[in-house]
Amino acid sequence: MKINCSLRNNNLVIRLDGDIDHHNAQIIRDAVNRELHRRDAKNLVFDFAGVDFMDSSGIGLIIGRYKEVNAAGGKLFAININPKLNRIFDISGLKKIIQCYESLEQAELNA
């Protein structure tokens, strides 16, 4: 699992490359929490361009980050979701609480 964090227009962008499963969820959670506090970002954008698989641990990871960002007055966005992940987002109900876009630029317009 590779995690790339960058700050763009007060949005912390987390680009993930690899599977999001119970082996990686805690690593991702720790990295995101650390970067959220270190960079003092308002919004969080998960870029799933490099993710082919996500299990229930990944769903929990996203919901947990959503709750944290939402409590601080920010928003959580998901971008670059492939058809397989899109199905997981639909079935799990993530799309009801998280705004999903095809690109970072689209997410920034709604931040």
C-alpha positions in Angstrom: 0.0 0.0 0.0 1.3 3.4 -1.0 -0.2 6.5 0.6 0.6 9.9 -0.9 -0.6 13.0 1.0 -0.7 16.5 -0.4 -2.5 19.8 0.5 -4.3 21.6 -2.2 -6.6 24.6 -1.6 -7.3 23.6 2.1 -8.1 20.0 0.9 -6.0 17.2 2.2 -5.7 14.8 -0.8 -4.9 11.2 0.0 -4.0 9.1 -3.0 -4.1 5.4 -2.3 -2.4 2.7 -4.3 -3.1 -0.8 -3.4 -5.9 -2.8 -1.7 -7.8 -1.4 1.3 -8.3 -4.4 3.6 -7.9 -5.2 7.2 -4.1 -5.4 6.8 -3.8 -1.8 5.5 -6.8 0.0 7.1 -5.0 0.9 10.4 -1.9 2.1 8.5 -4.1 4.3 6.3 -6.1 5.5 9.3 -3.0 6.5 11.2 -1.5 8.3 8.2 -4.7 10.2 7.5 -5.2 11.3 11.1 -1.6 12.4 11.4 -1.7 14.4 8.2 -5.1 16.0 9.0 -3.8 17.4 12.2 -0.3 18.3 10.9 -1.6 20.1 7.8 -4.7 21.6 9.5 -6.8 20.9 6.4 -10.5 21.5 6.4 -11.6 18.9 3.8 -10.5 15.4 3.0 -10.3 14.0 -0.5 -9.7 10.2 -1.0 -8.3 9.5 -4.5 -9.1 5.9 -5.3 -7.4 5.8 -8.7 -4.9 3.1 -7.6 -7.4 1.0 -5.6 -8.9 -2.2 -7.0 -10.2 -3.8 -3.9 -11.8 -2.7 -0.6 -13.4 -4.7 2.1 -15.5 -3.8 5.1 -12.4 -2.4 6.9 -12.0 0.1 4.1 -15.7 1.1 4.5 -15.1 1.6 8.3 -12.0 3.6 7.6 -13.9 6.0 5.3 -16.9 6.3 7.7 -14.5 7.1 10.6 -12.7 9.8 8.6 -16.0 11.2 7.5 -17.2 11.5 11.1 -14.0 13.2 12.2 -13.9 15.7 9.3 -17.6 16.4 9.5 -17.4 17.1 13.3 -14.7 19.7 12.5 -17.0 21.4 9.9 -15.3 19.9 6.8 -16.4 17.6 4.0 -15.1 14.3 2.7 -14.9 13.6 -1.0 -14.1 10.5 -3.0 -12.6 10.7 -6.5 -11.5 8.3 -9.3 -13.7 5.4 -8.2 -13.6 2.5 -10.6 -16.8 0.4 -11.4 -15.9 -2.3 -8.8 -15.5 0.2 -6.0 -18.5 2.2 -7.2 -20.6 -0.9 -6.5 -19.2 -1.2 -3.0 -20.0 2.5 -2.4 -23.5 1.9 -3.6 -24.2 -1.3 -1.6 -22.6 0.0 1.6 -24.5 3.3 1.5 -21.3 5.4 1.4 -22.7 7.5 -1.5 -25.5 8.7 0.8 -22.9 10.5 3.1 -19.9 11.1 0.9 -19.8 13.1 -2.3 -18.2 11.3 -5.2 -16.6 12.9 -8.2 -14.6 11.9 -11.2 -11.8 14.4 -10.6 -10.1 16.5 -7.9 -11.2 19.6 -9.8 -14.9 18.6 -9.5 -14.5 17.9 -5.8 -12.8 21.3 -5.3 -15.7 23.1 -6.9 -18.0 21.6 -4.3 -15.8 22.0 -1.3 
